[in-house]
Amino acid sequence: MNARLVTTRRKPKLMAWTGLFFALCLVAYLATAFFLRSYNVSLSVEVQNTSQEVALLQDSNKALTKEVQSLSDFNRVMAIAKAAGLTINNDNVIQLSKDD
């Protein structure tokens, strides 16, 4: 008798593929969650640094505005002009109102 050995290929079961797919999805989820959390932390640190820079620049702008106001004071300008020997010619002075 000639016995033939018949080999059959086993087909992968649906549960095995589902488990592999689930495991891959879980690893991908954990990797993206870790990446996004660390990226969010770095962005929040950058926002805090930028906010601090903005606050410093606002303080600097306020100080510079006060300095400009004090330097452009009429009495100060007139004192410098008199020290330089300049005088006001009232015929050349024009006063404007806010409506003009």
TAJO-V874504 format. One record per residue. OMEGA is omega in radians with two decimals (none if undefined). NEAR is the number of other ideal C-beta (glycine too) atoms within 12 Angstrom. Layout:
omega:OMEGA near:NEAR
omega:OMEGA near:NEAR
This chain:
omega:3.09 near:3
omega:3.13 near:4
omega:3.10 near:5
omega:3.12 near:6
omega:-3.13 near:6
omega:3.08 near:6
omega:3.09 near:6
omega:3.08 near:6
omega:3.09 near:6
omega:3.07 near:7
omega:3.12 near:9
omega:-3.10 near:12
omega:-3.14 near:10
omega:-3.13 near:10
omega:3.13 near:11
omega:3.11 near:13
omega:3.12 near:13
omega:3.11 near:13
omega:3.11 near:14
omega:3.12 near:15
omega:3.12 near:15
omega:3.14 near:14
omega:3.11 near:14
omega:3.11 near:14
omega:3.12 near:14
omega:3.11 near:14
omega:3.12 near:14
omega:3.12 near:14
omega:-3.14 near:14
omega:3.13 near:14
omega:-3.13 near:14
omega:3.11 near:14
omega:3.11 near:14
omega:-3.14 near:14
omega:-3.11 near:14
omega:3.12 near:14
omega:-3.14 near:14
omega:3.11 near:14
omega:3.11 near:14
omega:3.11 near:14
omega:-3.14 near:14
omega:3.09 near:14
omega:3.14 near:14
omega:3.06 near:14
omega:3.13 near:14
omega:3.10 near:14
omega:3.11 near:14
omega:3.11 near:14
omega:3.13 near:14
omega:3.11 near:14
omega:3.09 near:14
omega:3.11 near:14
omega:3.13 near:14
omega:3.13 near:14
omega:3.11 near:14
omega:3.14 near:14
omega:3.09 near:14
omega:3.08 near:14
omega:3.12 near:14
omega:3.12 near:14
omega:3.10 near:14
omega:3.14 near:14
omega:3.13 near:14
omega:3.09 near:14
omega:3.10 near:14
omega:3.14 near:14
omega:3.11 near:14
omega:3.12 near:13
omega:-3.13 near:13
omega:3.14 near:14
omega:-3.13 near:14
omega:3.09 near:14
omega:-3.07 near:14
omega:-3.11 near:14
omega:3.12 near:12
omega:3.13 near:16
omega:3.14 near:16
omega:3.12 near:15
omega:3.11 near:12
omega:3.13 near:15
omega:3.12 near:15
omega:3.12 near:13
omega:3.12 near:11
omega:3.11 near:10
omega:3.14 near:7
omega:3.10 near:12
omega:3.13 near:13
omega:3.01 near:12
omega:-3.05 near:9
omega:3.10 near:8
omega:-3.12 near:7
omega:-3.10 near:8
omega:3.08 near:10
omega:3.13 near:9
omega:3.12 near:8
omega:3.04 near:7
omega:-3.10 near:6
omega:3.14 near:5
omega:-3.07 near:4
omega:none near:6
